[in-house]
């Protein structure tokens, strides 16, 4: 869940409402693919239950994802198809926010754009730092929370719970 804290901690309550309203719920069974290498990704996904694996074309798992992880962010930023597969390792539930809806909000609200891109940059920076640390034997950098994240962890956690609650309410109507 730590990864989503970077994003949800930088977004406002109004941004969370936008994500919940613009998105839709996707449910996957164990083994089902969400993302396929070489195929365009047209949404940004927030994993709200279950677990997933990120695999190279040779089947090597390069990351395991859990509740709160964000999926599809690299394709969103780069507008290129992914070079990995992402599949459920157990039943999953995700909030899928279409690229078109996010891009429309980015154009309509410069404040949202600033918060959104800052959150993505921080998220991707942390991922690179964690990967670099693990490849160089740099210890547990990826497991420690930085000071900025500690300041927002309770806010971001509350926002994740709010997002899940909003999804549940939308799914019931």
GROMACS elastic network, one bead per residue, 0.5 to 0.9 nm:
[ bonds ]
;  ai    aj funct       b0    kb
    1     4     6  0.56700   500
    1     5     6  0.66941   500
    1    47     6  0.89242   500
    1    65     6  0.86828   500
    1    66     6  0.65241   500
    1    67     6  0.53409   500
    1    69     6  0.56351   500
    1    70     6  0.89854   500
    1   157     6  0.84692   500
    1   160     6  0.89268   500
    2     5     6  0.51518   500
    2     6     6  0.72024   500
    2    68     6  0.70698   500
    2    69     6  0.74699   500
    2   145     6  0.81894   500
    2   149     6  0.88084   500
    2   153     6  0.84277   500
    3     6     6  0.57608   500
    3     7     6  0.73632   500
    3    68     6  0.68245   500
    3    69     6  0.55827   500
    3    70     6  0.70736   500
    3   123     6  0.64241   500
    3   126     6  0.82428   500
    3   127     6  0.83202   500
    4     7     6  0.51922   500
    4     8     6  0.59160   500
    4     9     6  0.80431   500
    4    46     6  0.78295   500
    4    67     6  0.87093   500
    4    68     6  0.50951   500
    4    69     6  0.53065   500
    4    70     6  0.60983   500
    4   123     6  0.78561   500
    4   156     6  0.78235   500
    4   157     6  0.87462   500
    4   160     6  0.79289   500
    5     8     6  0.51467   500
    5     9     6  0.53882   500
    5    10     6  0.82565   500
    5    68     6  0.76856   500
    5    69     6  0.87732   500
    5   123     6  0.86734   500
    5   149     6  0.73510   500
    5   152     6  0.77071   500
    5   153     6  0.63274   500
    5   154     6  0.89301   500
    5   155     6  0.85280   500
    5   156     6  0.50774   500
    5   157     6  0.66915   500
    5   159     6  0.87861   500
    5   160     6  0.80115   500
    6     9     6  0.54173   500
    6    10     6  0.65516   500
    6   119     6  0.58988   500
    6   120     6  0.78389   500
    6   122     6  0.65538   500
    6   123     6  0.56831   500
    6   126     6  0.88900   500
    6   149     6  0.67649   500
    6   152     6  0.83149   500
    6   153     6  0.84241   500
    6   156     6  0.76288   500
    7    10     6  0.55413   500
    7    11     6  0.65166   500
    7    70     6  0.87008   500
    7   115     6  0.86488   500
    7   116     6  0.73412   500
    7   118     6  0.82771   500
    7   120     6  0.63630   500
    7   122     6  0.78633   500
    7   123     6  0.67042   500
    7   156     6  0.79426   500
    8    11     6  0.51948   500
    8    12     6  0.78568   500
    8    15     6  0.89120   500
    8    16     6  0.77424   500
    8   119     6  0.76838   500
    8   155     6  0.80902   500
    8   156     6  0.50059   500
    8   157     6  0.79162   500
    8   159     6  0.63529   500
    8   160     6  0.69369   500
    9    12     6  0.78671   500
    9   119     6  0.78802   500
    9   149     6  0.78884   500
    9   152     6  0.55651   500
    9   153     6  0.69373   500
    9   154     6  0.85371   500
    9   155     6  0.61400   500
    9   157     6  0.80291   500
    9   159     6  0.76941   500
   10   115     6  0.59340   500
   10   116     6  0.73843   500
   10   118     6  0.74820   500
   10   119     6  0.56623   500
   10   152     6  0.81628   500
   10   156     6  0.79680   500
   11    14     6  0.80435   500
   11    15     6  0.57821   500
   11    16     6  0.69731   500
   11   112     6  0.76686   500
   11   115     6  0.58106   500
   11   116     6  0.66422   500
   11   119     6  0.74902   500
   11   156     6  0.85734   500
   11   159     6  0.89340   500
   12    15     6  0.50319   500
   12    16     6  0.64711   500
   12    17     6  0.87962   500
   12   112     6  0.83116   500
   12   115     6  0.81496   500
   12   159     6  0.88790   500
   13    16     6  0.51074   500
   13    17     6  0.63718   500
   13    18     6  0.86841   500
   13   159     6  0.75424   500
   14    17     6  0.50636   500
   14    18     6  0.61999   500
   14    19     6  0.87370   500
   15    19     6  0.62507   500
   15    20     6  0.86775   500
   15   112     6  0.70256   500
   15   116     6  0.87899   500
   16    19     6  0.51163   500
   16    20     6  0.62276   500
   16    21     6  0.86046   500
   16   159     6  0.71302   500
   16   160     6  0.86516   500
   16   162     6  0.80443   500
   16   163     6  0.64890   500
   17    20     6  0.51541   500
   17    21     6  0.60878   500
   17    22     6  0.84313   500
   17   162     6  0.89477   500
   17   163     6  0.76288   500
   17   166     6  0.79123   500
   18    21     6  0.51905   500
   18    22     6  0.58522   500
   18    23     6  0.81865   500
   18   102     6  0.89881   500
   18   105     6  0.86142   500
   19    22     6  0.52447   500
   19    23     6  0.57109   500
   19    95     6  0.83922   500
   19    96     6  0.87310   500
   19    97     6  0.63913   500
   19   101     6  0.89358   500
   19   102     6  0.82252   500
   19   163     6  0.80278   500
   20    23     6  0.53415   500
   20    24     6  0.75429   500
   20    95     6  0.76167   500
   20    97     6  0.79794   500
   20   163     6  0.62511   500
   20   164     6  0.84474   500
   20   166     6  0.62145   500
   20   167     6  0.61456   500
   20   170     6  0.81791   500
   21    24     6  0.77891   500
   21    97     6  0.88040   500
   21   166     6  0.83370   500
   21   167     6  0.83456   500
   21   170     6  0.80142   500
   22    96     6  0.85366   500
   22    97     6  0.59798   500
   22    98     6  0.73137   500
   22   101     6  0.64294   500
   22   102     6  0.81382   500
   23    43     6  0.88208   500
   23    45     6  0.88851   500
   23    95     6  0.59623   500
   23    96     6  0.51068   500
   23    98     6  0.65185   500
   23   101     6  0.83958   500
   23   167     6  0.85461   500
   24    94     6  0.82152   500
   24    95     6  0.56334   500
   24    96     6  0.52863   500
   24    97     6  0.65522   500
   24    98     6  0.84429   500
   24   167     6  0.78164   500
   24   170     6  0.86628   500
   24   171     6  0.84426   500
   25    93     6  0.69035   500
   25    94     6  0.57540   500
   25    96     6  0.61278   500
   25    97     6  0.89145   500
   25   167     6  0.71230   500
   25   168     6  0.89546   500
   25   171     6  0.74552   500
   26    45     6  0.89824   500
   26    92     6  0.80982   500
   26    93     6  0.57519   500
   26    94     6  0.51649   500
   26    95     6  0.62839   500
   26    96     6  0.65446   500
   27    91     6  0.74041   500
   27    92     6  0.56229   500
   27    94     6  0.64283   500
   27    95     6  0.89665   500
   28    31     6  0.80892   500
   28    32     6  0.58853   500
   28    33     6  0.77820   500
   28    34     6  0.77132   500
   28    87     6  0.85544   500
   28    88     6  0.65942   500
   28    90     6  0.81809   500
   28    91     6  0.56434   500
   28    92     6  0.51072   500
   28    93     6  0.65027   500
   28    94     6  0.84057   500
   29    32     6  0.55739   500
   29    33     6  0.88741   500
   29    88     6  0.65706   500
   29    89     6  0.81360   500
   29    90     6  0.63379   500
   29    92     6  0.64348   500
   30    33     6  0.89173   500
   30    51     6  0.89319   500
   30    52     6  0.87659   500
   30    87     6  0.79483   500
   30    88     6  0.51159   500
   30    89     6  0.50902   500
   30    92     6  0.76226   500
   31    52     6  0.87792   500
   31    87     6  0.59166   500
   31    88     6  0.50598   500
   31    89     6  0.56671   500
   31    90     6  0.70476   500
   31    91     6  0.83567   500
   32    86     6  0.87308   500
   32    87     6  0.54646   500
   32    88     6  0.54996   500
   32    89     6  0.80828   500
   32    90     6  0.88861   500
   32    91     6  0.87230   500
   33    36     6  0.67552   500
   33    85     6  0.71581   500
   33    86     6  0.59090   500
   33    88     6  0.64304   500
   34    85     6  0.76757   500
   34    86     6  0.56178   500
   34    87     6  0.54673   500
   34    88     6  0.74258   500
   35    39     6  0.74027   500
   35    40     6  0.84310   500
   35    41     6  0.70041   500
   35    71     6  0.87989   500
   35    72     6  0.80202   500
   35    82     6  0.78495   500
   35    84     6  0.76328   500
   35    85     6  0.52974   500
   35    87     6  0.68878   500
   36    39     6  0.56240   500
   36    40     6  0.82633   500
   36    41     6  0.85544   500
   36    81     6  0.86452   500
   36    82     6  0.72873   500
   36    83     6  0.79118   500
   36    84     6  0.65097   500
   36    86     6  0.66018   500
   36    87     6  0.84726   500
   37    40     6  0.83481   500
   37    56     6  0.83313   500
   37    57     6  0.76036   500
   37    81     6  0.68482   500
   37    82     6  0.51221   500
   37    85     6  0.51508   500
   37    86     6  0.84083   500
   38    80     6  0.84653   500
   38    81     6  0.50241   500
   38    82     6  0.56277   500
   38    83     6  0.59175   500
   38    84     6  0.78766   500
   38    85     6  0.88859   500
   39    80     6  0.87797   500
   39    81     6  0.53185   500
   39    82     6  0.68219   500
   39    83     6  0.86644   500
   40    75     6  0.76271   500
   40    79     6  0.80309   500
   40    80     6  0.67286   500
   40    82     6  0.70785   500
   41    44     6  0.79412   500
   41    72     6  0.65443   500
   41    75     6  0.63049   500
   41    76     6  0.74632   500
   41    79     6  0.82838   500
   41    80     6  0.81301   500
   41    81     6  0.63831   500
   41    82     6  0.75423   500
   41    99     6  0.84069   500
   42    72     6  0.82971   500
   42    75     6  0.83539   500
   42    76     6  0.77166   500
   42    97     6  0.85562   500
   42    98     6  0.59314   500
   42    99     6  0.52849   500
   42   100     6  0.78517   500
   43    71     6  0.87659   500
   43    72     6  0.67844   500
   43    73     6  0.86057   500
   43    75     6  0.89024   500
   43    76     6  0.74906   500
   43    96     6  0.57937   500
   43    97     6  0.52098   500
   43   100     6  0.81103   500
   43   101     6  0.89617   500
   43   102     6  0.86587   500
   44    70     6  0.72824   500
   44    71     6  0.61466   500
   44    72     6  0.51267   500
   44    73     6  0.60891   500
   44    75     6  0.86689   500
   44    76     6  0.69656   500
   44    95     6  0.81038   500
   44    96     6  0.57403   500
   44    97     6  0.52318   500
   44    98     6  0.64454   500
   44    99     6  0.66893   500
   44   102     6  0.86632   500
   45    69     6  0.83038   500
   45    70     6  0.56033   500
   45    72     6  0.62500   500
   45    73     6  0.80209   500
   45    94     6  0.61116   500
   45    95     6  0.54823   500
   45    97     6  0.63166   500
   45    98     6  0.87095   500
   46    67     6  0.81425   500
   46    68     6  0.62065   500
   46    69     6  0.60016   500
   46    71     6  0.63995   500
   46    93     6  0.86024   500
   46    94     6  0.53403   500
   46    95     6  0.50727   500
   46    96     6  0.66769   500
   46    97     6  0.83486   500
   47    50     6  0.73472   500
   47    51     6  0.79307   500
   47    52     6  0.86960   500
   47    65     6  0.81195   500
   47    66     6  0.68143   500
   47    67     6  0.52537   500
   47    68     6  0.52354   500
   47    69     6  0.54247   500
   47    70     6  0.62768   500
   47    71     6  0.75107   500
   47    92     6  0.73334   500
   47    93     6  0.62017   500
   47    95     6  0.66237   500
   47    96     6  0.88730   500
   48    66     6  0.80754   500
   48    67     6  0.50049   500
   48    68     6  0.56955   500
   48    69     6  0.79251   500
   48    92     6  0.75583   500
   48    93     6  0.56278   500
   48    94     6  0.53418   500
   48    95     6  0.71136   500
   48   160     6  0.82422   500
   48   161     6  0.89758   500
   48   163     6  0.87341   500
   48   164     6  0.65745   500
   49    66     6  0.73173   500
   49    67     6  0.51990   500
   49    68     6  0.79193   500
   49    91     6  0.78412   500
   49    92     6  0.53102   500
   49    93     6  0.50854   500
   49    94     6  0.70097   500
   50    65     6  0.86146   500
   50    66     6  0.63300   500
   50    67     6  0.63472   500
   50    88     6  0.76426   500
   50    89     6  0.77480   500
   50    90     6  0.58040   500
   50    91     6  0.55140   500
   50    93     6  0.65441   500
   50    94     6  0.88176   500
   51    64     6  0.72837   500
   51    65     6  0.55647   500
   51    67     6  0.68729   500
   51    87     6  0.86857   500
   51    88     6  0.59899   500
   51    89     6  0.55386   500
   51    90     6  0.56909   500
   51    91     6  0.72822   500
   51    92     6  0.63043   500
   52    63     6  0.84906   500
   52    64     6  0.58653   500
   52    66     6  0.65634   500
   52    86     6  0.66807   500
   52    87     6  0.54264   500
   52    90     6  0.70626   500
   52    91     6  0.88348   500
   52    92     6  0.77093   500
   53    61     6  0.63789   500
   53    62     6  0.76543   500
   53    63     6  0.58590   500
   53    65     6  0.59551   500
   53    66     6  0.89404   500
   53    85     6  0.81039   500
   53    86     6  0.56396   500
   53    87     6  0.55764   500
   53    88     6  0.64052   500
   53    89     6  0.63600   500
   54    60     6  0.83319   500
   54    61     6  0.56279   500
   54    62     6  0.56980   500
   54    63     6  0.50869   500
   54    64     6  0.62787   500
   54    65     6  0.76507   500
   54    84     6  0.64847   500
   54    85     6  0.57356   500
   54    87     6  0.67802   500
   55    58     6  0.76722   500
   55    59     6  0.54345   500
   55    60     6  0.53366   500
   55    62     6  0.57617   500
   55    63     6  0.73465   500
   55    84     6  0.55289   500
   55    85     6  0.51750   500
   55    86     6  0.63230   500
   55    87     6  0.81185   500
   56    59     6  0.53280   500
   56    60     6  0.53512   500
   56    61     6  0.65667   500
   56    62     6  0.70402   500
   56    83     6  0.72363   500
   56    85     6  0.65236   500
   57    60     6  0.74157   500
   57    83     6  0.77858   500
   57    84     6  0.64742   500
   57    85     6  0.73426   500
   59    85     6  0.88205   500
   61    64     6  0.73962   500
   64    89     6  0.89400   500
   65    68     6  0.83491   500
   65    69     6  0.59972   500
   65    70     6  0.84100   500
   65    71     6  0.87127   500
   66    69     6  0.57703   500
   67    70     6  0.88810   500
   68   160     6  0.71855   500
   70    73     6  0.68500   500
   71    74     6  0.81361   500
   71    86     6  0.83977   500
   72    75     6  0.54508   500
   72    76     6  0.61831   500
   72    77     6  0.88518   500
   72    82     6  0.81553   500
   73    77     6  0.62255   500
   73    78     6  0.85555   500
   73   120     6  0.75067   500
   73   124     6  0.85316   500
   74    77     6  0.52160   500
   74    78     6  0.59714   500
   74    79     6  0.78497   500
   74    80     6  0.81391   500
   74    81     6  0.89534   500
   74    82     6  0.76900   500
   74   124     6  0.82537   500
   75    78     6  0.51331   500
   75    79     6  0.50039   500
   75    80     6  0.52756   500
   75    81     6  0.59710   500
   75    82     6  0.61331   500
   76    79     6  0.53585   500
   76    80     6  0.77554   500
   76    99     6  0.71832   500
   77    80     6  0.82817   500
   77   117     6  0.89686   500
   77   120     6  0.84783   500
   78    81     6  0.84530   500
   82    85     6  0.76930   500
   87    90     6  0.89675   500
   88    91     6  0.64485   500
   88    92     6  0.63744   500
   89    92     6  0.81969   500
   95   163     6  0.87611   500
   95   164     6  0.84412   500
   95   167     6  0.74925   500
   97   100     6  0.85875   500
   97   101     6  0.70698   500
   97   102     6  0.71404   500
   98   101     6  0.53866   500
   98   102     6  0.65229   500
   98   103     6  0.87372   500
   99   102     6  0.51816   500
   99   103     6  0.60368   500
   99   104     6  0.85276   500
  100   103     6  0.51292   500
  100   104     6  0.60911   500
  100   105     6  0.86383   500
  101   104     6  0.51646   500
  101   105     6  0.62902   500
  101   106     6  0.86367   500
  102   105     6  0.51189   500
  102   106     6  0.60884   500
  102   107     6  0.87060   500
  103   107     6  0.63025   500
  103   108     6  0.86128   500
  103   113     6  0.89530   500
  104   107     6  0.52437   500
  104   108     6  0.61654   500
  104   109     6  0.86004   500
  105   109     6  0.58229   500
  105   110     6  0.85305   500
  105   112     6  0.73138   500
  105   113     6  0.76661   500
  106   109     6  0.54517   500
  106   110     6  0.63237   500
  106   111     6  0.83176   500
  106   112     6  0.62132   500
  106   114     6  0.84864   500
  106   116     6  0.82332   500
  107   110     6  0.66508   500
  107   112     6  0.89386   500
  107   113     6  0.75007   500
  108   112     6  0.84738   500
  108   113     6  0.86877   500
  109   112     6  0.52505   500
  109   113     6  0.62859   500
  109   114     6  0.87711   500
  110   114     6  0.61772   500
  110   115     6  0.86950   500
  111   114     6  0.51912   500
  111   115     6  0.63558   500
  111   116     6  0.85240   500
  112   115     6  0.51703   500
  112   116     6  0.58458   500
  112   117     6  0.84423   500
  113   116     6  0.50914   500
  113   117     6  0.59875   500
  113   118     6  0.83106   500
  114   117     6  0.54774   500
  114   118     6  0.60150   500
  114   119     6  0.84939   500
  115   118     6  0.52082   500
  115   119     6  0.60803   500
  115   120     6  0.86497   500
  116   119     6  0.51757   500
  116   120     6  0.62435   500
  116   121     6  0.86469   500
  117   121     6  0.59836   500
  117   122     6  0.85001   500
  118   121     6  0.51148   500
  118   122     6  0.61760   500
  118   123     6  0.85249   500
  119   122     6  0.52319   500
  119   123     6  0.60930   500
  119   124     6  0.86340   500
  120   124     6  0.60616   500
  120   125     6  0.83946   500
  121   124     6  0.52189   500
  121   125     6  0.59519   500
  121   126     6  0.85312   500
  122   125     6  0.50344   500
  122   126     6  0.61338   500
  122   127     6  0.86150   500
  123   126     6  0.52743   500
  123   127     6  0.63470   500
  123   128     6  0.88261   500
  124   128     6  0.62075   500
  124   129     6  0.85730   500
  125   128     6  0.51464   500
  125   129     6  0.61096   500
  125   130     6  0.85441   500
  126   129     6  0.50335   500
  126   130     6  0.60348   500
  126   131     6  0.85069   500
  126   142     6  0.75830   500
  127   130     6  0.51301   500
  127   131     6  0.61002   500
  127   132     6  0.85038   500
  127   142     6  0.78672   500
  128   131     6  0.50878   500
  128   132     6  0.59438   500
  128   133     6  0.83743   500
  129   132     6  0.51713   500
  129   133     6  0.60017   500
  129   134     6  0.85956   500
  129   141     6  0.76043   500
  129   142     6  0.71116   500
  130   133     6  0.51375   500
  130   134     6  0.62113   500
  130   135     6  0.86676   500
  130   140     6  0.82513   500
  130   141     6  0.61444   500
  130   143     6  0.80255   500
  131   134     6  0.52109   500
  131   135     6  0.61824   500
  131   136     6  0.86371   500
  131   142     6  0.76822   500
  132   135     6  0.51693   500
  132   136     6  0.61326   500
  132   137     6  0.84334   500
  132   138     6  0.78778   500
  133   136     6  0.52775   500
  133   137     6  0.58901   500
  133   139     6  0.65166   500
  133   140     6  0.75900   500
  133   141     6  0.64282   500
  133   142     6  0.72144   500
  134   137     6  0.51922   500
  134   138     6  0.60426   500
  134   139     6  0.68748   500
  134   140     6  0.78239   500
  134   141     6  0.82040   500
  134   142     6  0.78299   500
  135   138     6  0.75647   500
  136   139     6  0.84393   500
  137   140     6  0.87292   500
  138   141     6  0.70236   500
  139   142     6  0.81330   500
  139   143     6  0.89403   500
  140   143     6  0.52420   500
  140   144     6  0.66093   500
  141   144     6  0.55296   500
  141   145     6  0.83143   500
  142   145     6  0.78881   500
  145   148     6  0.81669   500
  145   149     6  0.61059   500
  145   150     6  0.63691   500
  146   149     6  0.53653   500
  146   150     6  0.63353   500
  146   151     6  0.89152   500
  147   150     6  0.50296   500
  147   151     6  0.64191   500
  148   151     6  0.52709   500
  148   152     6  0.67840   500
  148   153     6  0.87317   500
  149   152     6  0.52277   500
  149   153     6  0.56971   500
  150   153     6  0.52119   500
  150   154     6  0.80368   500
  151   154     6  0.77246   500
  151   155     6  0.84599   500
  152   155     6  0.52795   500
  152   156     6  0.60100   500
  152   157     6  0.84521   500
  153   156     6  0.51685   500
  153   157     6  0.59382   500
  153   158     6  0.85040   500
  154   157     6  0.50855   500
  154   158     6  0.61415   500
  154   159     6  0.85836   500
  155   158     6  0.51998   500
  155   159     6  0.62329   500
  155   160     6  0.87656   500
  156   160     6  0.61856   500
  156   161     6  0.86733   500
  157   160     6  0.51295   500
  157   161     6  0.63644   500
  157   162     6  0.85798   500
  158   161     6  0.51522   500
  158   162     6  0.60881   500
  158   163     6  0.85801   500
  159   163     6  0.59980   500
  159   164     6  0.85686   500
  160   163     6  0.50279   500
  160   164     6  0.62773   500
  160   165     6  0.85802   500
  161   164     6  0.51283   500
  161   165     6  0.61117   500
  161   166     6  0.85629   500
  162   166     6  0.60150   500
  162   167     6  0.84910   500
  163   166     6  0.50843   500
  163   167     6  0.61594   500
  163   168     6  0.86323   500
  164   167     6  0.50452   500
  164   168     6  0.61936   500
  164   169     6  0.86572   500
  165   168     6  0.50555   500
  165   169     6  0.61958   500
  165   170     6  0.85991   500
  166   169     6  0.50800   500
  166   170     6  0.60939   500
  166   171     6  0.84800   500
  167   170     6  0.50826   500
  167   171     6  0.59805   500
  167   172     6  0.85739   500
  168   171     6  0.50752   500
  168   172     6  0.62594   500
  168   173     6  0.89274   500
  169   172     6  0.51994   500
  169   173     6  0.65918   500
  170   173     6  0.53973   500
